[in-house]
Amino acid sequence: MKLKNLTASLFIVFILPAILLSQSENIDLAMMYKIKQEGIKNSQIENFAYELTDLVGPRLTGSTGFNRGMEWAKNKMEEFGFQNVKIETSGYLPQSGWDNLKTYAAMTAPYYSNFACNPIAWTGSTNGAVKGEVIYLDIKSDADFEKYRGGLSGRIVLLPSSQKYEVSFEPLASRLTDEQLDELSKPNTARPNIIVDFTAEELLGEKIKAFVNEEKAAVALNNLGMFNVPSSKSWYYRRGDIEPVAQLALPVEAHGRLERLLQHGVTVEMEVEILNRFFDNSTVYNIFGEIPGTDKVLKDEVVMIGAHLDSWHGGTGAADNAAGCVVMMEALRILIALNESPKRTIRVALWGGEEQGLLGSRSYAYKYLGDQITKELQPDFDKFAGYFNMDNGTGKYRGIYLQENELVRPIFEEWMKPFADIGMTTISPNRVGSTDHVSFNALGLPAFQFIQDRIEYYRGYHTVMDTYDRLIMTDLKHNAVITAAFAWNAANRPDKLPAKPALPDK
């Protein structure tokens, strides 16, 4: 083949479709202007955020806090004119319902010092207030267990350190730099190794936790910082199990102080009281609201936007993920306030059970779209017109991940142009995981997560510090405007967003 013929062929196969696709994106700039104006001038973000964090509180799946959040979301959707609002059962927890009702822990000797701490989810209670000397489990090998056997029942036990405090010379919060955004725009060919190899130290740690349960200690103190997530399978309660020993996550600094005192031969005494309640409530719920489509051909197709409503219980689940919930609700509120009619239905979903393994969104996908294992499809599969998710904290959108779906690149490039002046500029070809868009990607459907500035994300993530104070309202307003625009564009383009072509089975 001659060079010029080869060039012409390459142009027709690879370049021309992208040009035609780009030209087909007739962006309604007047609508983009209206969305910006409504989202900035009449925003409900601050009130949504206050109510879902300070007023509702933490929302552990299966807790009374989650039930409060669910009712709040339903009532707010109805108040602002969302249609077809409903709460729907979407799977079941392996655990039962669990609430933390009281937590108190203080060192009483060699001097008094109270500790800010939090029980690990689905651990048990103490038998009232437990007072006494702290036993440090100085276990470095299997042989060391015998020193403590028969001596831990009803005692306050300090587990060995699992982490150390490290001084950071980096700023607590930062924006993505141009260099970092440029790096995100490049393909990442590396694939993470998903095989977890436990170190000898980690395996010993599992044995220690199992030993503490077997010995029926009154309470175990770890140094998970302020994390309140089940820390190992030894403490991972399942419905019908005997309640595990109460476990407190102490700050690294507090745990370190206790450990050093004991290692220097100082007698340490504490008073601890924990009251947790297990109850029969293992149902996972999702909450939905929508703007019905109006086009006689396209109205049954659905564009979805979503975030997970559940959180951990120490803080108020602000950055993870009240931030995403209020952005998604505000995005739909903006479109309703503009009194415009989309061709396709736009549906907001607030998922339950994300922290326990995407339970809510996986169950929804299985029920309405298809089985990711057998590939058996449900009728709504062909009506799915795209999904946009937020679950990376309070930081503002800087772009979007394609999930390796290059077919949508020219579409998103056009959609982003009206927002380039406020920092929405980057398209990453890569895929990201670990949150609810994965439930749809697993079926080959077009579902996406936005690139966000990671503002202090790992400072508050899953901790008592994840509160309203972590939220930047200007960033959340920015995100709601862009989410509303993406949802509107997806609902009104002639065709559904393209999915990645299926590859042959190997």
C-alpha positions as CSV (number, residue, x, y, z in Angstrom):
1,M,0.0,0.0,0.0
2,K,1.3,3.5,-0.9
3,L,2.1,5.8,2.0
4,K,-0.6,8.4,1.1
5,N,-3.2,5.6,0.8
6,L,-2.1,4.3,4.2
7,T,-2.3,7.8,5.7
8,A,-5.8,8.3,4.2
9,S,-6.9,4.9,5.6
10,L,-5.6,5.7,9.1
11,F,-7.4,9.1,8.9
12,I,-10.7,7.4,8.0
13,V,-10.4,4.7,10.7
14,F,-9.0,6.6,13.6
15,I,-9.3,10.4,13.2
16,L,-12.5,11.0,11.2
17,P,-14.8,9.2,13.7
18,A,-13.4,11.3,16.5
19,I,-14.0,14.5,14.5
20,L,-17.5,13.6,13.6
21,L,-18.3,12.5,17.2
22,S,-16.9,15.8,18.5
23,Q,-19.0,17.8,16.0
24,S,-22.1,15.8,17.1
25,E,-21.8,17.2,20.6
26,N,-23.9,20.3,20.2
27,I,-23.4,21.8,23.6
28,D,-26.3,24.0,24.8
29,L,-24.2,26.9,26.0
30,A,-27.2,28.8,27.2
31,M,-28.1,25.8,29.4
32,M,-24.5,25.6,30.7
33,Y,-24.8,29.3,31.7
34,K,-28.1,28.7,33.5
35,I,-26.6,25.7,35.4
36,K,-23.6,27.8,36.5
37,Q,-25.8,30.7,37.7
38,E,-28.3,28.5,39.6
39,G,-25.5,26.5,41.2
40,I,-23.5,29.5,42.4
41,K,-26.3,32.0,43.3
42,N,-28.9,29.7,44.7
43,S,-26.8,26.8,46.1
44,Q,-28.2,24.6,48.8
45,I,-24.9,22.9,49.3
46,E,-24.1,24.4,52.7
47,N,-27.5,23.5,54.2
48,F,-27.4,20.0,52.7
49,A,-23.9,19.5,54.2
50,Y,-24.8,20.8,57.6
51,E,-27.9,18.6,57.8
52,L,-26.3,15.4,56.6
53,T,-23.3,15.7,58.8
54,D,-24.0,17.7,62.0
55,L,-27.8,17.0,62.2
56,V,-28.0,13.4,60.9
57,G,-24.6,12.3,62.2
58,P,-22.6,9.2,61.4
59,R,-24.3,6.7,59.1
60,L,-22.8,3.2,59.6
61,T,-24.6,0.7,57.4
62,G,-27.2,-1.1,59.6
63,S,-27.2,1.6,62.3
64,T,-29.9,3.9,63.4
65,G,-27.7,6.7,62.1
66,F,-28.0,5.3,58.6
67,N,-31.8,5.1,59.0
68,R,-31.8,8.8,59.9
69,G,-29.7,9.6,56.8
70,M,-32.0,7.6,54.6
71,E,-35.1,9.4,55.9
72,W,-33.3,12.8,55.6
73,A,-32.4,12.1,52.0
74,K,-36.0,11.0,51.1
75,N,-37.5,14.0,52.7
76,K,-35.1,16.5,51.0
77,M,-35.7,14.9,47.6
78,E,-39.4,15.3,48.0
79,E,-39.0,18.9,49.4
80,F,-37.1,20.0,46.3
81,G,-39.4,18.3,43.8
82,F,-37.5,15.1,42.9
83,Q,-39.9,12.6,41.3
84,N,-40.3,8.9,41.9
85,V,-38.5,9.1,45.2
86,K,-38.1,5.8,46.9
87,I,-36.1,3.8,49.4
88,E,-35.4,0.3,48.1
89,T,-34.0,-2.8,49.8
90,S,-30.7,-3.7,48.2
91,G,-29.0,-6.7,49.8
92,Y,-28.1,-7.6,53.3
93,L,-25.1,-7.1,55.6
94,P,-23.2,-10.1,56.9
95,Q,-23.3,-8.4,60.3
96,S,-26.3,-7.3,62.3
97,G,-27.3,-3.8,63.2
98,W,-24.8,-2.0,65.5
99,D,-24.8,1.2,67.4
100,N,-22.2,2.8,69.7
101,L,-24.1,4.2,72.7
102,K,-21.2,5.2,75.1
103,T,-17.4,5.4,75.0
104,Y,-15.2,6.6,77.8
105,A,-11.5,5.8,78.3
106,A,-9.0,7.5,80.6
107,M,-5.6,6.8,82.2
108,T,-6.0,7.2,86.0
109,A,-2.4,6.3,87.0
110,P,0.4,7.5,87.1
111,Y,-1.8,10.6,86.5
112,Y,-5.2,11.4,85.0
113,S,-5.5,11.8,81.2
114,N,-8.7,11.2,79.2
115,F,-8.4,9.9,75.7
116,A,-10.3,10.7,72.5
117,C,-11.0,7.3,71.1
118,N,-13.6,5.2,69.3
119,P,-14.7,1.6,69.4
120,I,-14.0,-0.5,66.3
121,A,-17.3,-1.3,64.5
122,W,-19.1,-4.4,65.5
123,T,-17.0,-5.1,68.6
124,G,-18.6,-5.7,71.9
125,S,-19.2,-3.8,75.2
126,T,-17.5,-3.8,78.5
127,N,-19.4,-5.1,81.6
128,G,-20.0,-1.6,82.8
129,A,-17.0,0.5,83.8
130,V,-13.8,-1.5,83.9
131,K,-11.0,-0.2,86.2
132,G,-7.6,-1.7,86.6
133,E,-4.0,-2.1,85.6
134,V,-3.2,-2.3,82.0
135,I,-1.5,-5.4,80.7
136,Y,0.9,-4.9,77.7
137,L,1.1,-7.9,75.4
138,D,4.7,-8.0,74.7
139,I,4.4,-10.9,72.2
140,K,7.2,-11.3,69.6
141,S,6.8,-15.0,68.8
142,D,4.4,-17.9,69.3
143,A,6.3,-18.9,72.4
144,D,5.4,-15.7,74.2
145,F,1.7,-16.4,74.3
146,E,2.1,-18.8,77.2
147,K,3.2,-15.9,79.5
148,Y,-0.3,-14.5,79.3
149,R,-2.5,-17.6,79.0
150,G,-5.2,-17.6,81.7
151,G,-4.4,-14.1,82.8
152,L,-6.3,-11.8,80.6
153,S,-9.9,-12.5,81.5
154,G,-11.7,-9.3,82.4
155,R,-8.5,-7.3,82.0
156,I,-7.6,-4.1,80.0
157,V,-5.1,-5.2,77.4
158,L,-2.8,-3.0,75.3
159,L,-2.0,-4.6,71.9
160,P,1.5,-4.1,70.4
161,S,2.0,-1.2,68.1
162,S,1.0,-1.7,64.5
163,Q,2.2,1.7,63.3
164,K,4.4,4.6,64.4
165,Y,3.8,8.3,64.2
166,E,5.8,9.9,61.4
167,V,6.5,13.6,61.0
168,S,5.3,14.9,57.7
169,F,7.0,17.9,56.0
170,E,4.4,18.0,53.3
171,P,1.4,20.4,53.5
172,L,-1.8,19.0,55.0
173,A,-3.8,20.1,51.9
174,S,-2.8,20.8,48.4
175,R,-4.2,21.2,44.9
176,L,-3.2,19.0,42.0
177,T,-0.4,20.7,40.2
178,D,-0.1,21.1,36.4
179,E,2.6,18.4,36.5
180,Q,0.4,16.0,38.4
181,L,-2.5,16.6,36.1
182,D,-0.2,16.0,33.1
183,E,0.9,12.7,34.6
184,L,-2.7,11.7,35.1
185,S,-3.4,12.3,31.5
186,K,-1.0,9.6,30.5
187,P,-1.9,5.9,30.2
188,N,-0.9,3.9,33.2
189,T,0.1,0.5,31.9
190,A,1.0,-0.9,35.3
191,R,-1.5,-3.1,37.0
192,P,-1.6,-3.5,40.8
193,N,-0.8,-6.8,42.3
194,I,-4.0,-7.9,44.0
195,I,-2.5,-10.8,45.8
196,V,-2.0,-9.9,49.5
197,D,1.0,-11.5,51.1
198,F,0.8,-11.2,54.9
199,T,4.1,-10.5,56.6
200,A,5.2,-12.6,59.6
201,E,4.4,-9.6,61.8
202,E,0.9,-9.2,60.4
203,L,0.2,-12.9,60.9
204,L,1.4,-12.7,64.5
205,G,-0.9,-9.7,65.0
206,E,-3.9,-11.8,63.8
207,K,-2.9,-14.5,66.3
208,I,-2.7,-11.9,69.1
209,K,-6.2,-10.6,68.4
210,A,-7.7,-14.1,68.3
211,F,-5.9,-14.9,71.5
212,V,-7.4,-11.8,73.3
213,N,-10.9,-12.9,72.2
214,E,-10.3,-16.5,73.4
215,E,-9.0,-15.2,76.7
216,K,-12.1,-13.0,77.2
217,A,-10.3,-9.8,77.9
218,A,-12.5,-6.9,79.0
219,V,-11.2,-4.5,76.4
220,A,-8.3,-4.4,73.9
221,L,-6.5,-1.1,73.0
222,N,-4.9,-0.7,69.6
223,N,-3.1,2.1,67.9
224,L,-5.1,2.3,64.6
225,G,-5.0,6.1,65.1
226,M,-8.6,7.3,64.9
227,F,-9.7,4.6,62.5
228,N,-13.0,2.9,63.4
229,V,-13.1,0.2,60.8
230,P,-12.9,-3.5,61.7
231,S,-9.1,-4.0,61.7
232,S,-8.9,-7.7,61.1
233,K,-10.8,-10.9,60.6
234,S,-10.3,-11.6,64.3
235,W,-12.7,-8.7,65.1
236,Y,-14.9,-9.0,62.0
237,Y,-18.2,-9.9,63.5
238,R,-20.8,-11.8,61.5
239,R,-24.4,-12.2,62.4
240,G,-24.8,-15.0,64.9
241,D,-21.2,-14.9,66.2
242,I,-20.3,-14.5,69.8
243,E,-19.7,-10.8,70.3
244,P,-16.0,-10.0,70.0
245,V,-14.1,-8.3,72.9
246,A,-14.6,-4.6,73.0
247,Q,-11.8,-2.9,71.0
248,L,-10.8,0.8,71.2
249,A,-8.8,2.6,68.5
250,L,-6.5,5.0,70.4
251,P,-4.6,7.8,68.7
252,V,-1.1,6.8,67.9
253,E,0.2,9.3,70.4
254,A,-2.0,8.0,73.3
255,H,-1.1,4.4,72.6
256,G,2.6,5.3,72.3
257,R,2.5,7.0,75.7
258,L,0.9,3.9,77.4
259,E,3.4,1.6,75.7
260,R,6.5,3.6,76.7
261,L,5.3,3.9,80.3
262,L,4.8,0.2,80.6
263,Q,8.0,-0.7,78.8
264,H,9.8,1.5,81.4
265,G,8.2,-0.5,84.3
266,V,5.6,2.2,85.3
267,T,2.3,0.8,86.5
268,V,-0.5,2.2,84.3
269,E,-4.1,2.1,85.4
270,M,-7.2,3.0,83.3
271,E,-10.9,3.2,83.5
272,V,-12.9,2.2,80.4
273,E,-16.6,1.9,79.7
274,I,-18.0,1.0,76.3
275,L,-21.7,0.3,75.5
276,N,-22.5,-1.0,72.0
277,R,-25.8,-2.4,70.9
278,F,-26.3,-5.2,68.5
279,F,-29.8,-5.5,67.0
280,D,-31.7,-7.2,64.2
281,N,-31.2,-4.9,61.3
282,S,-29.1,-6.3,58.4
283,T,-30.9,-4.8,55.4
284,V,-29.0,-2.6,53.0
285,Y,-31.0,0.3,51.5
286,N,-30.5,2.6,48.5
287,I,-32.4,5.9,48.0
288,F,-33.5,7.2,44.6
289,G,-35.0,10.3,43.1
290,E,-35.2,11.5,39.5
291,I,-36.3,13.9,36.8
292,P,-38.4,11.8,34.3
293,G,-37.4,12.0,30.7
294,T,-39.8,13.6,28.2
295,D,-38.7,12.3,24.8
296,K,-41.2,9.7,23.6
297,V,-38.4,7.5,22.3
298,L,-35.6,8.2,24.9
299,K,-37.5,8.8,28.1
300,D,-37.1,5.2,29.4
301,E,-33.3,5.4,29.1
302,V,-31.6,6.5,32.4
303,V,-28.6,8.6,33.1
304,M,-27.5,8.1,36.7
305,I,-25.4,10.1,39.2
306,G,-24.5,8.8,42.6
307,A,-22.6,8.6,45.8
308,H,-22.6,6.4,48.9
309,L,-24.7,7.5,51.9
310,D,-23.1,5.2,54.4
311,S,-20.1,6.2,56.5
312,W,-18.1,5.0,59.4
313,H,-19.2,5.9,62.9
314,G,-16.5,8.0,64.5
315,G,-17.0,11.3,62.8
316,T,-20.0,12.3,60.7
317,G,-18.9,10.9,57.3
318,A,-18.4,14.3,55.8
319,A,-15.6,13.9,53.2
320,D,-16.4,10.2,52.9
321,N,-19.0,10.6,51.6
322,A,-21.6,13.2,52.6
323,A,-19.6,15.4,50.2
324,G,-20.6,13.2,47.2
325,C,-24.2,12.9,48.4
326,V,-24.8,16.6,48.7
327,V,-23.1,17.3,45.3
328,M,-25.3,14.7,43.6
329,M,-28.5,16.0,45.3
330,E,-27.6,19.6,44.5
331,A,-26.9,18.7,40.9
332,L,-30.4,17.3,40.4
333,R,-31.9,20.2,42.4
334,I,-30.2,22.7,40.0
335,L,-31.8,21.0,37.0
336,I,-35.2,20.9,38.6
337,A,-34.9,24.6,39.6
338,L,-34.3,25.5,35.9
339,N,-37.6,23.8,35.0
340,E,-36.0,22.3,31.9
341,S,-37.1,18.8,30.6
342,P,-34.4,16.3,29.7
343,K,-35.0,13.8,27.0
344,R,-33.8,10.9,29.1
345,T,-34.5,10.3,32.7
346,I,-31.9,11.6,35.1
347,R,-31.7,9.5,38.4
348,V,-29.7,10.2,41.5
349,A,-28.8,7.2,43.7
350,L,-27.5,7.3,47.2
351,W,-26.0,3.9,47.9
352,G,-25.9,1.9,51.1
353,G,-23.2,-0.6,52.2
354,E,-20.4,0.9,50.0
355,E,-17.9,0.6,52.9
356,Q,-18.8,-3.1,53.3
357,G,-18.0,-3.9,49.6
358,L,-20.2,-1.8,47.3
359,L,-23.2,-3.8,48.6
360,G,-25.9,-1.3,47.5
361,S,-24.7,-0.6,44.0
362,R,-23.7,-4.2,43.3
363,S,-27.1,-5.4,44.3
364,Y,-28.8,-2.7,42.1
365,A,-26.7,-3.7,39.1
366,Y,-27.4,-7.4,39.6
367,K,-31.2,-6.8,40.0
368,Y,-31.7,-4.4,37.2
369,L,-28.8,-4.6,34.7
370,G,-27.1,-8.0,34.7
371,D,-24.9,-10.6,36.4
372,Q,-21.3,-9.7,36.1
373,I,-20.2,-13.4,36.4
374,T,-22.7,-15.2,34.2
375,K,-23.2,-12.1,31.9
376,E,-26.9,-12.8,31.9
377,L,-28.5,-9.4,31.3
378,Q,-31.7,-7.8,32.7
379,P,-34.1,-5.6,30.6
380,D,-32.8,-2.3,32.0
381,F,-29.3,-3.0,30.7
382,D,-30.1,-1.6,27.3
383,K,-31.7,1.5,28.9
384,F,-28.6,2.4,30.9
385,A,-27.2,5.7,29.4
386,G,-24.2,6.4,31.7
387,Y,-23.3,6.9,35.4
388,F,-21.2,9.5,37.2
389,N,-19.9,9.0,40.7
390,M,-18.2,11.1,43.4
391,D,-16.3,9.6,46.3
392,N,-12.9,11.3,46.6
393,G,-13.6,13.8,49.4
394,T,-14.3,17.5,49.2
395,G,-11.8,18.5,46.5
396,K,-13.0,20.1,43.4
397,Y,-13.2,18.3,40.0
398,R,-10.2,18.7,37.8
399,G,-11.2,16.2,35.2
400,I,-12.5,12.7,34.7
401,Y,-11.2,9.2,34.4
402,L,-12.2,7.4,31.2
403,Q,-12.0,3.9,32.8
404,E,-9.9,3.0,29.6
405,N,-13.0,3.9,27.5
406,E,-11.4,6.0,24.7
407,L,-14.7,6.2,22.8
408,V,-16.0,8.8,25.2
409,R,-12.8,11.0,25.1
410,P,-14.0,13.4,22.3
411,I,-17.4,13.6,24.0
412,F,-16.0,14.6,27.4
413,E,-13.5,17.0,25.7
414,E,-16.5,19.0,24.4
415,W,-18.4,18.8,27.6
416,M,-15.5,20.1,29.6
417,K,-14.8,23.2,27.5
418,P,-17.4,25.5,29.2
419,F,-15.6,24.7,32.5
420,A,-12.0,24.9,31.5
421,D,-11.7,28.4,33.0
422,I,-12.5,27.0,36.5
423,G,-10.0,24.1,36.3
424,M,-11.9,21.2,34.7
425,T,-9.3,20.4,32.1
426,T,-7.9,16.9,32.5
427,I,-8.9,13.6,30.9
428,S,-7.2,10.5,32.3
429,P,-7.4,7.3,30.2
430,N,-6.9,5.2,33.3
431,R,-9.3,3.4,35.4
432,V,-9.8,3.8,39.1
433,G,-11.6,1.5,41.5
434,S,-12.9,1.0,45.0
435,T,-16.2,2.8,44.8
436,D,-19.7,2.4,43.3
437,H,-19.0,3.1,39.6
438,V,-17.1,-0.2,39.6
439,S,-20.4,-2.1,39.9
440,F,-21.4,-0.8,36.5
441,N,-18.0,-1.0,34.9
442,A,-18.0,-4.7,35.7
443,L,-20.9,-5.2,33.3
444,G,-19.1,-3.2,30.6
445,L,-21.3,-0.2,31.0
446,P,-20.1,3.4,30.8
447,A,-19.6,4.6,34.4
448,F,-17.1,7.2,35.6
449,Q,-15.4,8.8,38.5
450,F,-14.1,12.4,38.5
451,I,-10.5,13.5,39.1
452,Q,-10.5,15.5,42.4
453,D,-8.0,17.5,44.4
454,R,-7.3,15.2,47.4
455,I,-7.8,17.9,50.1
456,E,-6.6,16.3,53.4
457,Y,-8.4,13.2,52.3
458,Y,-6.3,10.7,54.3
459,R,-6.2,13.0,57.4
460,G,-9.9,12.5,58.0
461,Y,-10.7,9.3,56.0
462,H,-12.6,6.8,58.1
463,T,-11.8,8.7,61.3
464,V,-13.3,10.8,64.1
465,M,-11.9,13.8,62.2
466,D,-14.2,13.3,59.1
467,T,-16.6,16.1,60.0
468,Y,-18.2,19.2,58.5
469,D,-14.9,21.1,59.1
470,R,-13.3,19.0,56.3
471,L,-15.6,20.3,53.6
472,I,-14.8,23.2,51.2
473,M,-18.1,24.6,50.1
474,T,-16.8,26.4,47.0
475,D,-15.3,23.1,45.8
476,L,-18.6,21.3,46.3
477,K,-20.6,24.0,44.5
478,H,-18.1,23.7,41.6
479,N,-18.6,19.9,41.5
480,A,-22.4,20.1,41.6
481,V,-22.4,22.5,38.6
482,I,-20.2,20.2,36.6
483,T,-22.2,17.1,37.6
484,A,-25.4,18.8,36.6
485,A,-23.9,19.7,33.2
486,F,-22.6,16.2,32.6
487,A,-25.9,14.6,33.5
488,W,-27.8,17.1,31.3
489,N,-25.5,16.5,28.3
490,A,-25.7,12.7,28.7
491,A,-29.5,12.9,28.9
492,N,-29.9,15.0,25.8
493,R,-27.4,13.8,23.3
494,P,-28.8,11.7,20.3
495,D,-27.1,8.5,21.4
496,K,-26.3,6.9,24.8
497,L,-22.7,7.2,25.9
498,P,-20.7,4.5,24.1
499,A,-19.4,1.5,26.2
500,K,-16.1,-0.2,25.6
501,P,-16.3,-2.8,22.8
502,A,-16.4,-6.3,24.2
503,L,-13.3,-8.4,23.8
504,P,-13.4,-12.1,22.9
505,D,-13.2,-14.5,25.8
506,K,-9.8,-16.2,26.2
